[in-house]
């Protein structure tokens, strides 16, 4: 595979794994401007109690990966749900 070509990915896990080991700076010439709107109905916020130590770990990992805490929580939940759901 061409190392300078963005791979086709089909899951958030594949995307996360790819960008954990690659820099966007190496692929900037393959990007293009995008315009989009996010409907308020799409992203709702829910209050969920989280153990303070778990939250601290999530925040630390999110920071080291350059992600928001919310993005990492959603990624982890998506991955775990995928593992738990019947095929």
C-alpha positions in Angstrom: 0.0 0.0 0.0 1.1 3.5 -0.7 2.2 5.0 2.6 1.4 8.5 1.5 -2.2 7.7 0.7 -5.1 7.9 3.2 -6.5 4.5 3.7 -10.1 3.6 3.3 -11.6 3.0 6.7 -15.0 1.6 7.6 -15.2 2.0 11.4 -14.3 4.6 14.1 -11.9 2.0 15.5 -10.0 1.8 12.2 -10.0 5.6 11.9 -8.6 6.0 15.4 -5.9 3.4 14.9 -4.8 5.0 11.6 -4.6 8.6 13.0 -2.9 7.3 16.2 0.1 6.4 14.1 -0.1 9.0 11.3 0.1 12.8 11.1 -2.4 14.9 9.1 0.5 17.0 8.1 1.7 14.1 5.9 -1.7 14.0 4.1 -2.8 17.6 4.0 -2.5 17.7 0.2 -5.2 15.0 0.0 -7.7 17.0 2.0 -10.4 19.3 0.6 -12.6 22.0 2.2 -15.9 20.8 3.5 -19.0 22.6 4.5 -21.6 21.1 6.7 -24.2 21.9 9.4 -24.8 20.0 12.5 -28.4 20.0 13.5 -29.0 20.6 17.3 -31.2 17.4 17.3 -28.2 15.3 16.3 -26.0 16.0 19.3 -27.8 15.9 22.6 -26.1 16.0 25.9 -26.9 13.6 28.6 -25.8 13.7 32.2 -24.2 10.4 33.3 -22.5 9.9 36.6 -18.9 8.9 36.1 -16.4 7.8 38.8 -14.0 10.6 39.3 -10.9 8.4 38.8 -12.4 7.0 35.5 -13.1 10.5 34.3 -9.5 11.6 35.2 -8.1 8.6 33.2 -10.4 9.4 30.2 -9.3 13.1 30.3 -5.6 12.2 30.5 -5.9 9.7 27.5 -8.0 12.2 25.5 -5.4 14.9 26.0 -2.5 12.7 25.0 -4.4 11.7 21.8 -5.4 15.3 21.0 -9.1 14.5 21.4 -11.9 16.1 23.5 -13.1 14.1 26.5 -16.5 13.9 24.8 -15.0 12.4 21.6 -13.0 9.8 23.4 -16.0 8.8 25.5 -18.2 8.4 22.4 -15.4 6.4 20.7 -15.0 4.1 23.6 -18.7 3.6 24.0 -19.1 2.8 20.3 -16.2 0.3 20.4 -17.6 -1.5 23.5 -21.2 -1.6 22.2 -19.9 -3.1 18.9 -18.2 -5.8 21.0 -21.3 -6.5 23.0 -23.9 -6.5 20.3 -24.7 -9.8 18.6 -23.4 -10.2 15.1 
